[in-house]
Amino acid sequence: MTFPEQGVEIGAALWTVRDCARFLARSERWVFRQLKRTETEPGSIPHYRLADGAPRFDPEEVQAWVREGCPPAGTFREWRKSK
């Protein structure tokens, strides 16, 4: 599945910062700033870190996070676990 307007392919493995930024219609710089927030702060985005420290995003998780109104990443993950 693709979102041509965002230039992001759904169903691919994990998204890079660029992919996530395109989907959110934000700049890569904005995404990197959000990654500096703790999981309990508003604006934090659910993500994972590779062994080299590079951030990656689960496309389905980011989409669900947006549908839920972009809550703090930690709150969102707790909510997901309870479903």
C-alpha positions in Angstrom: 0.0 0.0 0.0 1.3 3.5 -0.7 0.5 7.0 0.2 1.6 8.9 -2.9 0.8 12.2 -1.4 3.3 11.6 1.3 5.7 9.5 -0.9 5.8 6.7 1.7 5.2 3.0 1.0 3.3 1.0 3.6 4.2 -2.6 4.1 7.9 -1.9 3.8 10.0 -3.0 6.8 10.8 -0.1 9.1 10.7 3.6 8.1 13.7 5.9 8.3 13.4 9.4 9.6 12.9 10.6 6.1 10.0 8.1 5.6 8.4 9.1 8.9 8.8 12.8 8.1 7.1 12.4 4.7 4.2 10.5 6.2 3.7 13.2 8.9 4.2 16.0 6.4 7.0 17.4 8.6 10.7 18.0 8.1 13.4 15.5 9.0 14.7 18.1 11.4 11.3 18.2 13.2 11.3 14.4 13.6 14.8 14.5 15.0 13.8 17.1 17.5 10.8 15.0 18.6 13.2 12.0 19.1 15.1 14.0 21.8 11.9 14.0 24.0 11.4 11.4 26.6 8.7 8.8 26.1 6.5 10.6 28.6 6.7 14.0 27.0 4.0 15.3 24.5 5.2 15.1 21.0 7.4 12.0 21.5 7.1 9.6 18.6 7.1 5.8 19.1 10.3 4.5 17.6 13.1 1.9 17.8 16.9 2.2 17.7 19.1 0.0 15.6 22.3 -1.3 17.1 24.2 1.6 15.5 21.7 4.0 17.2 19.8 4.9 14.0 16.1 5.5 14.7 13.5 3.5 12.9 9.7 3.6 12.9 7.1 0.8 12.5 4.7 2.2 9.9 1.7 0.6 11.4 2.6 1.9 14.9 3.1 5.5 13.6 -0.2 5.4 11.7 -2.0 4.2 14.8 -0.2 6.8 16.9 -1.5 9.5 14.5 -5.1 8.1 14.6 -5.0 8.3 18.5 -4.1 12.0 18.4 -0.3 11.7 18.8 -0.1 11.0 22.5 3.3 10.7 24.3 5.0 7.5 23.0 5.1 5.8 26.4 1.3 6.4 26.9 0.6 5.2 23.4 2.6 2.0 23.9 0.8 1.2 27.2 -2.5 1.8 25.5 -1.5 -0.6 22.6 -0.5 -3.3 25.1 -3.9 -3.1 26.8 -5.8 -3.8 23.6 
